Amino acid sequence: TDANRRVCHTDDFAKEDGTINGASWHTVAGSMNDFSYLHTNCFEISMYVGCDKFPHESELPDQWENNRESFLVFMEQVHRGIKGLVQDQHGRGIPNAVISVEGINHDVTTAIDGDYWRLLNPGEYKVTAKAEGYLSATRNCEVGYDMGATL
C-alpha cells in the first residue's frame, strides 16, 4: 500500500470494533446510491473492506479470501423481506402499484409484470398494495430469519 493514501481513522475503528459508518467517513450527498434508493426499487451500497481505498493488485487475492464468505452471506440478504405479485381479477400483473409498509416512509412500486420486492428485517409488518383504478389490499406479513418470505 501507498503511505500517502488515506489511512484508517484509528480512533473510530478502535471504538467500533473495526467497523465505521461510511456516511460519517465518506458522505456523498446526491450519489447514485441516494438516487437509486429514493427514486427506484434499488438499494445500492458502497462497501469498504479495509482502510486502503486502492489496495495494490497483489493484495486483492488475500482480500477476497479474507472476505469471501462474508460477502456471499451479505449478498444472500437480498432474499430477506417480502416479494410477490400484484394482479388484477384476471391474473394480469398491475404495473406501478404502490407497496407501502406501515411505519416505514419509503414505498416501492411494482415492475411492468406486477412483481415487487421489498427488503425488510425480521418482524411483523402491515403491507398495503394500491393502484389507480383498483381497490387497495392490506395484509399482515411476518418476515422471519429464513430467507424468501413472500406475501
PyMOL commands that set and color helices and strands:
alter all, ss='L'
color gray80, all
select helices_A, chain A and resi 10-15+22-25+32-39+57-79
alter helices_A, ss='H'
color red, helices_A
select strands_A, chain A and resi 81-85+98-101+108-109+115-119+123-130+137-143
alter strands_A, ss='S'
color yellow, strands_A
deselect
rebuild
show_as cartoon
